[in-house]
């Protein structure tokens, strides 16, 4: 138990803050439906719906201002006019006729006679297999029925449902009423009769997955597509054109005919749709045609439950949180954008192919919430790490400066006593000429050791300058061959002491801009290494040549050589070749490191090739300018 409390106490809760904030924000987010936003996505799918139907089975006969002017009547028309209209239509034997509009009681005997004739002719049409239905409207007074003389022909409620109290509450028609108070609506009845005529299975309300029941309205509803939404393929004829017979013979044969008012001056005849939400530009007659066609083709829309959206939102939130917290910000932004695009495309495809409406607003808002919660925390963490690194870098820089200052100071201070020791030893050696041998050898050892120590101190000082970038070139126009000759002359005695020879093959060169002192150290160091490590009796060769770009210096020997591991590391700081002979040779391991730095400081290059028993070759290149 103590270990548990200790673990709990030492636990860093700060890294869990983003996850906690994400859960809290999503919990609050799920309390709202954001239906106005979702309506935008829903309507966009409808507008991009590619299942547009080219349909010539539905014909609209509209009663409007143009017909009033031509017929010299005002709506509602006389039964005499309606009788002329129906005679023209019935003659072609349409499959189904729906009549929308007002039919008042006859005002005189002539109208009564026309009404009776209208009834009889429609009745005869129905006995021959035709179908007729009158569309009743529902208002605060109840259902507005047709005249008593026509009721036996059949009537059904025709309702255009607008989203005024539900969903987006923007008065747009997105759903249809299928059944109200146990009675089928006109659109549902017409579509089923059409399906039966065309040998299709009729729609059963209880089996429609898209249908849902609302007890407060005592009605069943369904979302629907607008298969005739462009309406350019939908036949719309003015009443007067039909009355006067200005249509081809047999034009209405086998079709569904919808007759009703579409007065531009009467807003009651129009409603908003997802395609014209700013103003009412689609007549209710056209909306009924779309609803009927959607039912005929079963192009209804099933609303996926909201809990599915919430579950997907939570899963996406968790996955995106992990992704953003662990990968590079640029990749995280790309994945976030991909999730947004993928969600929109996926919802569109299942809508288009299967008629499924996935509520995506919560998913998209979840993506934004998760991204804008985790990114700042990620940025804070990156800033803290960067700040820590900067502070550590500052501290290391201070330590490095202290180290370099200490080394520089100690090196300078050591040079003076070392020089004094060497001077005193040399003075005593001069005075002791011809004296005791052991005294002579001891003084010679002191002098040689002080030289080695002085070289080591010089190397340390050079290293300090290199690491502090405190070396500047003193460029002079100089013939490289002259520098090489001076180096060879100064080292000839040392080479002879080991029975070695230095051969030169110096091609003619033009003077180039170099720091004479540093180039001298470069050549001297490599030649001295050859003298030290090649072995007694070996030969050192120095060659020079040039081309348009480079001046080449090759220093090679036929000594013991070295392995590939040594070749790969020979220019590293403090690296020394390890073999049976080299462990007795004094050195700091800084010589070739400094050589490489001095060459590159001139803008040149240096490389080495070597094999055990075959010698070593250094190739130095200086810019020929």
Secondary structure by P-SEA (a helix, b strand, c coil): caaaaaaaaacccccaaaaaaaaaaaaaaacccaaaaaaaaaaaaaaacccccccccbbbbcccaaaaaaacccccccaaaaaaaaaaaaaacccbbbbbccccccccaaaaaaaaaaaaaaaaaaaabbbbbbbbbbcccccccccccccccbbbbbbbcccccccccccccccccccccccccaaaaaaaaaaaaaccccccccccccbbbbccccbbbbbbcccccccccbbbbcaaaaaaccccccccccbbbbbbcccccccccccccccccccccccaaaaaaaaaaaaaacbbbbbccaaaaaaaaaaaaaaaaaaaacccaaaaaaaaaaaaaaaaaaaaaaaaccccccccaaaaaaaaaaaaaaaaaaaaaaaaaaaaaaaaaaaaaaaaaaaaaaaaaaaaaaaaaaaaaaaaaaaaaaaaccccaaaaaaaaaaaaaaaaaaaaaaaaaaaaaaaacccccccccccaaaaaaaaaaaaaaaaaaacbbbbbbcccccccccaaaaaaaaaaaaaaaaaacccccbbbbbbbcccccbbbbbbbbccccccaaaaaccccccccccccccccccccccaaaaaaaaaaaacbbbbbbbcccbbbbbbbbcccc
